[in-house]
């Protein structure tokens, strides 16, 4: 039996029927390659698991790339703090990129990345195409995803939170206070964490023997404005909820404002629970009952993981979910 052939750029080029420089351009995200050719090369890179050979002269760059779809909320700032703390401990710095799209990193970003050195990439709340995965792997760049939007592909390192347990705990808390008509404002339908929080909410109601009422479930964007708008929608129902579980603290703050505009008091007339436990939650009025999502710890773990991978360490597990915790403050009260 012949020895297994080592995967090289030359081998990829031979199988793809292209030149070695063409494969090199694909690996480095260069634009001057026809789409069909690029796709063929990317597929072969992924199938073969090609990785660039690391020279003994390759010393750490001291940089970690932190890539966001958007960075317009305090939620993102908690991620930055966690990543920066872990990088600082390792003697590295953080470079922040904002994509302004949830479609995931594209070729423009990869080209900018290729123009400088980095020790690893942490991608936040975004998708990761197979093509970008193949090119990151081909360049021997460790990468991890924090709070992935969708189901991560096999082999992709991801760090998230126990969103289902968080949704369950928030809804059970309201049930234990005597609420039976509980509204839910979730995030976008195509985000994994949104669906997990709804599923936890549903499980709590079903376990308590209560029906899941479709009119009580609304979709938002995780931002204040959608909490305000969907809060008004729920409170306009012929039988409005006595409590609302918002899928983010920012949406919970929007519900606060919707309740105030309708002359309702929190928590006397309406109990509200959020999700995240941002620093603003404890200083809101009333202080917000919420599910603590360990955002800084999630980012720190992902950052430490990619740096360790750069030193040749292999993660024990591909997917990590850190525990959420219900933090009871003053925005929830017993329903009589």
C-alpha positions as CSV (number, residue, x, y, z in Angstrom):
1,X,0.0,0.0,0.0
2,X,1.5,3.4,-1.0
3,X,2.0,6.1,1.6
4,X,-0.6,8.8,1.8
5,X,0.3,11.7,-0.4
6,X,1.0,14.9,1.5
7,X,-1.4,17.7,0.7
8,X,0.4,20.5,-1.0
9,X,-0.6,23.5,-3.1
10,X,0.8,21.6,-6.1
11,X,-1.6,18.7,-5.3
12,X,-4.6,21.0,-5.1
13,X,-3.6,22.7,-8.3
14,X,-3.2,19.4,-10.1
15,X,-6.6,18.1,-9.0
16,X,-8.3,21.4,-9.8
17,X,-6.7,21.7,-13.2
18,X,-5.2,25.2,-12.4
19,X,-1.8,26.7,-11.8
20,X,-0.1,26.8,-8.4
21,X,-0.3,30.7,-8.3
22,X,-4.1,30.4,-8.8
23,X,-4.4,28.2,-5.7
24,X,-2.2,30.6,-3.8
25,X,-4.5,33.5,-4.8
26,X,-7.6,31.6,-3.6
27,X,-5.9,30.8,-0.3
28,X,-5.0,34.4,0.2
29,X,-8.4,35.8,-0.8
30,X,-7.2,37.6,-3.9
31,X,-10.1,38.7,-6.1
32,X,-8.6,37.9,-9.6
33,X,-9.9,34.3,-9.8
34,X,-13.0,33.3,-11.7
35,X,-15.9,32.3,-9.4
36,X,-16.2,28.7,-10.7
37,X,-12.5,28.2,-10.4
38,X,-12.5,29.7,-6.8
39,X,-15.3,27.4,-5.8
40,X,-13.5,24.3,-7.2
41,X,-10.3,25.1,-5.4
42,X,-12.1,26.0,-2.1
43,X,-13.9,22.6,-2.2
44,X,-10.6,20.7,-2.7
45,X,-8.9,22.7,0.1
46,X,-11.7,21.7,2.4
47,X,-11.9,18.1,1.3
48,X,-8.2,17.6,1.7
49,X,-7.9,19.6,4.9
50,X,-5.0,21.6,3.4
51,X,-3.0,23.7,5.9
52,X,-0.1,25.9,5.1
53,X,3.2,24.6,6.5
54,X,4.4,26.8,9.3
55,X,8.0,27.9,9.1
56,X,10.2,27.8,12.2
57,X,10.6,31.5,11.6
58,X,6.9,32.2,12.0
59,X,6.7,33.9,15.3
60,X,3.4,35.0,16.9
61,X,2.2,38.3,15.5
62,X,0.6,39.4,18.9
63,X,-2.7,40.1,17.2
64,X,-6.2,38.5,17.4
65,X,-8.9,39.5,14.9
66,X,-12.3,40.1,16.5
67,X,-15.0,40.2,13.8
68,X,-18.5,41.5,14.4
69,X,-21.6,41.6,12.2
70,X,-22.6,44.8,14.0
71,X,-21.2,46.6,16.9
72,X,-23.9,49.1,17.8
73,X,-24.9,47.8,21.2
74,X,-23.6,47.4,24.8
75,X,-23.8,43.7,24.1
76,X,-20.9,44.0,21.7
77,X,-18.9,46.0,24.2
78,X,-19.0,43.2,26.7
79,X,-17.6,40.8,24.0
80,X,-14.8,43.3,23.3
81,X,-13.9,43.5,27.0
82,X,-13.7,39.7,27.3
83,X,-11.6,39.3,24.2
84,X,-9.3,42.2,25.1
85,X,-8.8,40.8,28.6
86,X,-7.8,37.3,27.4
87,X,-5.5,38.8,24.7
88,X,-3.8,41.1,27.2
89,X,-3.1,38.1,29.5
90,X,-1.3,36.5,26.5
91,X,0.6,39.6,25.6
92,X,-1.5,40.1,22.4
93,X,-3.7,42.9,21.1
94,X,-7.2,42.8,19.5
95,X,-8.0,44.1,16.0
96,X,-11.8,44.8,15.6
97,X,-13.6,44.4,12.2
98,X,-17.2,45.3,11.6
99,X,-18.9,43.6,8.6
100,X,-22.2,45.5,8.7
101,X,-23.9,42.3,7.6
102,X,-24.9,39.0,9.2
103,X,-23.9,37.1,6.1
104,X,-20.4,36.5,7.6
105,X,-16.9,37.5,6.5
106,X,-16.5,37.9,2.8
107,X,-13.6,38.0,0.4
108,X,-12.9,41.7,1.0
109,X,-12.3,41.0,4.7
110,X,-10.2,38.0,3.9
111,X,-8.0,40.1,1.5
112,X,-7.5,42.7,4.2
113,X,-6.6,39.9,6.6
114,X,-4.1,38.4,4.2
115,X,-2.4,41.8,3.9
116,X,-1.2,41.5,7.5
117,X,-0.3,38.9,10.1
118,X,-2.7,37.6,12.8
119,X,-2.5,34.8,15.3
120,X,-6.2,33.9,15.1
121,X,-9.7,35.0,14.4
122,X,-12.8,35.2,16.7
123,X,-16.0,35.7,14.7
124,X,-19.0,37.0,16.7
125,X,-22.7,36.3,16.0
126,X,-22.3,35.7,12.3
127,X,-22.3,33.0,9.7
128,X,-19.1,31.4,8.4
129,X,-19.2,30.2,4.8
130,X,-17.5,26.9,3.9
131,X,-15.3,28.9,1.5
132,X,-14.0,31.2,4.2
133,X,-13.5,28.2,6.6
134,X,-11.4,26.5,3.9
135,X,-9.3,29.6,3.3
136,X,-8.7,30.2,7.0
137,X,-7.8,26.6,7.5
138,X,-5.6,26.6,4.4
139,X,-3.6,29.5,5.9
140,X,-3.3,27.7,9.2
141,X,-5.2,30.4,10.9
142,X,-7.1,29.2,14.1
143,X,-10.6,30.5,14.3
144,X,-13.6,30.2,16.6
145,X,-17.2,31.5,16.5
146,X,-18.9,33.2,19.5
147,X,-22.6,32.9,19.8
148,X,-23.0,31.4,16.3
149,X,-26.1,32.6,14.3
150,X,-26.7,29.1,12.9
151,X,-25.7,25.6,13.6
152,X,-21.8,25.6,13.3
153,X,-20.4,23.3,10.7
154,X,-18.7,20.1,11.9
155,X,-15.2,20.9,13.1
156,X,-15.8,24.6,13.7
157,X,-14.9,25.7,17.3
158,X,-17.9,27.6,18.8
159,X,-18.6,29.2,22.2
160,X,-22.1,30.0,23.2
161,X,-24.4,30.0,26.2
162,X,-27.2,27.7,27.5
163,X,-29.9,29.7,25.8
164,X,-32.6,27.0,26.2
165,X,-32.0,26.8,30.0
166,X,-32.1,30.6,30.2
167,X,-35.5,30.8,28.4
168,X,-36.7,28.0,30.7
169,X,-35.5,29.7,33.9
170,X,-36.9,33.1,32.9
171,X,-40.4,31.7,32.2
172,X,-40.4,29.5,35.2
173,X,-39.7,32.5,37.4
174,X,-42.7,34.3,36.1
175,X,-44.9,31.2,36.5
176,X,-43.7,30.8,40.1
177,X,-44.9,34.4,40.7
178,X,-48.4,33.4,39.5
179,X,-48.3,34.7,36.0
180,X,-50.2,32.6,33.5
181,X,-50.4,34.8,30.4
182,X,-46.7,35.5,29.6
183,X,-45.6,37.3,26.4
184,X,-42.3,36.5,24.7
185,X,-40.3,38.8,22.4
186,X,-37.5,36.9,20.7
187,X,-34.7,37.9,18.4
188,X,-34.6,37.2,14.6
189,X,-36.0,33.8,13.5
190,X,-32.8,32.7,11.7
191,X,-30.6,33.0,14.8
192,X,-29.9,29.9,16.8
193,X,-30.0,31.6,20.2
194,X,-33.4,33.2,19.4
195,X,-35.0,29.8,18.7
196,X,-33.4,28.2,21.8
197,X,-34.8,30.9,24.1
198,X,-38.3,30.4,22.6
199,X,-38.0,26.7,23.0
200,X,-37.1,27.1,26.7
201,X,-40.1,29.4,27.1
202,X,-42.4,26.8,25.4
203,X,-41.0,24.0,27.6
204,X,-41.7,25.9,30.8
205,X,-45.3,26.6,29.7
206,X,-45.9,23.0,28.6
207,X,-44.4,21.6,31.8
208,X,-46.8,23.8,33.7
209,X,-49.7,22.5,31.7
210,X,-50.3,25.8,30.0
211,X,-51.0,26.3,26.2
212,X,-48.5,28.1,24.0
213,X,-50.4,31.0,22.6
214,X,-49.0,32.1,19.2
215,X,-50.2,35.7,19.6
216,X,-48.0,36.0,22.7
217,X,-44.8,35.3,20.8
218,X,-43.3,38.1,18.8
219,X,-40.1,38.6,16.9
220,X,-37.7,41.5,17.4
221,X,-34.1,42.5,16.6
222,X,-32.6,42.4,20.1
223,X,-32.6,46.2,20.0
224,X,-34.5,48.8,22.1
225,X,-36.8,49.9,19.3
226,X,-38.1,46.4,18.6
227,X,-38.8,45.8,22.3
228,X,-40.8,49.0,22.3
229,X,-42.8,48.2,19.2
230,X,-43.4,44.5,20.1
231,X,-44.2,45.5,23.7
232,X,-46.9,47.8,22.4
233,X,-48.2,45.0,20.1
234,X,-48.5,42.6,23.1
235,X,-50.1,45.1,25.4
236,X,-52.6,46.0,22.7
237,X,-54.1,42.5,22.6
238,X,-57.6,42.0,23.8
239,X,-56.2,39.9,26.6
240,X,-52.7,41.4,27.2
241,X,-50.0,39.5,29.1
242,X,-49.3,40.2,32.7
243,X,-45.6,39.5,32.2
244,X,-43.2,39.7,29.2
245,X,-40.0,37.8,28.7
246,X,-37.8,39.8,26.4
247,X,-34.9,38.0,24.6
248,X,-32.4,40.7,25.4
249,X,-32.0,43.4,28.0
250,X,-32.2,46.1,25.3
251,X,-35.7,44.8,24.2
252,X,-36.7,44.7,27.9
253,X,-35.8,48.4,28.2
254,X,-38.1,49.0,25.1
255,X,-40.9,47.2,26.9
256,X,-40.4,49.4,29.9
257,X,-41.0,52.5,27.7
258,X,-44.0,50.9,26.0
259,X,-45.5,50.1,29.4
260,X,-44.9,53.7,30.6
261,X,-46.5,55.2,27.5
262,X,-49.6,53.1,28.2
263,X,-49.8,54.2,31.9
264,X,-48.6,50.8,33.2
265,X,-46.2,50.4,36.1
266,X,-43.4,47.8,36.2
267,X,-43.6,45.6,38.1
268,X,-47.0,46.5,39.7
269,X,-49.0,46.1,36.5
270,X,-46.5,44.3,34.3
271,X,-43.5,42.1,35.1
272,X,-40.6,42.1,32.7
273,X,-37.6,39.8,32.4
274,X,-34.6,40.4,30.1
275,X,-31.7,38.4,28.8
276,X,-27.9,39.2,28.9
277,X,-27.4,41.1,32.2
278,X,-25.7,44.0,30.7
279,X,-24.2,46.6,33.1
280,X,-27.2,48.8,32.4
281,X,-29.6,46.1,33.8
282,X,-28.9,46.8,37.5
283,X,-29.0,50.5,37.1
284,X,-32.3,50.6,35.2
285,X,-35.4,51.7,37.0
286,X,-36.7,49.4,38.2
287,X,-33.5,47.2,38.2
288,X,-34.1,44.5,35.6
289,X,-34.6,40.9,36.4
290,X,-32.7,39.1,33.7
291,X,-30.9,36.0,32.6
292,X,-27.1,36.5,32.9
293,X,-25.3,35.4,29.7
294,X,-21.6,35.3,30.4
295,X,-20.6,37.4,27.5
296,X,-17.1,38.4,28.6
297,X,-16.3,34.8,29.6
298,X,-17.5,33.6,26.2
299,X,-15.3,36.0,24.3
300,X,-12.3,35.3,26.6
301,X,-12.6,31.6,26.2
302,X,-12.8,31.8,22.4
303,X,-9.8,34.1,22.4
304,X,-7.7,31.9,24.6
305,X,-8.7,28.9,22.5
306,X,-7.5,30.4,19.2
307,X,-4.3,31.5,20.8
308,X,-3.7,28.0,22.2
309,X,-4.5,26.5,18.8
310,X,-1.8,28.7,17.3
311,X,0.7,27.0,19.6
312,X,-0.4,23.6,18.4
313,X,-2.9,22.7,21.2
314,X,-6.0,20.8,20.1
315,X,-9.3,21.8,21.9
316,X,-10.9,19.0,23.9
317,X,-14.3,19.9,22.5
318,X,-15.5,21.7,19.5
319,X,-18.6,23.2,21.0
320,X,-18.8,24.8,24.4
321,X,-21.9,26.3,26.1
322,X,-21.4,28.3,29.2
323,X,-24.1,28.4,31.9
324,X,-26.7,31.1,32.1
325,X,-28.1,32.3,35.4
326,X,-31.4,34.0,36.4
327,X,-30.7,37.3,38.2
328,X,-33.8,38.4,40.2
329,X,-34.1,42.1,40.7
330,X,-37.1,44.5,41.0
331,X,-38.8,44.3,37.6
332,X,-40.9,41.2,38.4
333,X,-43.6,40.8,41.1
334,X,-46.2,38.3,42.2
335,X,-49.4,38.3,40.2
336,X,-52.4,38.1,42.4
